[in-house]
């Protein structure tokens, strides 16, 4: 049986201008798709309207165009796809895989064990709502099992969902559908076969794979690219160093991202964005992408450095 055609995607949240860390993920995703003669889609993850910044989506798309990152098909907005998420939620309800939850964050913090990402939901409402309590959110019943997911860059991740995460939120108390549900539904509906994204989402991958199983959806292949950290060691999007990239002068950022992705330096200095991609796409080698993070403002040793001196 032939494998489906390659379909990748870049899915930014419109919470501000595109910063270098997100650009790195976009470049890696785009290069991998084009090197495999595949499609590359853009999805705006604006499901949480409280965090969306007016006009940020247009600014992000304009920046992608300036860097030569041309997408296929119409840009999709999560805020326009709520019917798909509701249908998935109803499927889980009918299968007995989800349940209403009345617990507040304060109650979960007081009763739950501390996990890698915060308090683990203690299962208070699994057998039914407590007396005189109304549902606030909807949760997924997580099986007592260990789940392993291979990753082309990081080697993979093993997670025991019940012990490390607990029952997942599918619909939040504020009425918004949870990111984990939305991204799984979107990737399946768009036929995504390869997810190339930042390593900050590596820990979320097992719960997304579990949701795919519960919904009977196909699992894409995963590759999580190295994060770019600020000088303070924090993820760039959470750092004061998260300045937007300059779309009026894209070549320096393109060449820097190429080095940080561990790729072989281009044979000729590109004169413009078009000539950069003409050289870059045929030379893309995902096996050279380093797994470790890069600190902004310091020289990092990646896969390319292990083979040849990095250009200064």
C-alpha angles and dihedrals in degrees: 000000000000119000116245116261116274113270120176133173147197115215114187125178113233095232094123143322120325111272127200095264092057091043090056090054091047093050093049092047093047095046092050092050096047093043087057092046087245137143122265121203134189121218123184109217098209098142092124101063091183090070099038117106117216111253095008092113092056091046091051093049091048090051092050090053091050089055092051094252099143115182132209123233129007118316110256124219119206092212088067095051103064093121089063092052092047091052090052091048091051090050090055091047093051090050091052090242098120135048139185118262128203098186124121124216090252091055092048091048090051097047106027128088116246112259134183091277101032136286114356114228106255096213096250095154099033093106094039141303116301115252115288093007126125124212116264102173142003123243137196119235105238118207121234094252144115117243126200122197122186118225126197094218108023096039093240142286133255118203135172098214099197094049099037104031112010128203108345125235111241099174119023129226090254090059098254119129112246121257093239092058095043096049093049092050092045096049091050096044091049093047094240111181100174126041111196110175145131122304091240086082096050093097090052093055099083092053090049090050089049090052090049089056093048091051095041093242128149119259118234122214115261135219119173115201124214118274124240111228129200122241087268091060095248127126106280096239088058095043132092086235092067095113116163118259117253110249091188091066107030102157099078092051092044092052093045092050089049090056093046089052087060095245126154112264112260116263094235129026104256117239095204143357094274094056090045091059093041087063099032103053097056090047098047110129115181091191088069095058109113120230099215128085126260122227114221113244097021132088111254129201110232136162093284091054091056091059104036140357111281116240114253 
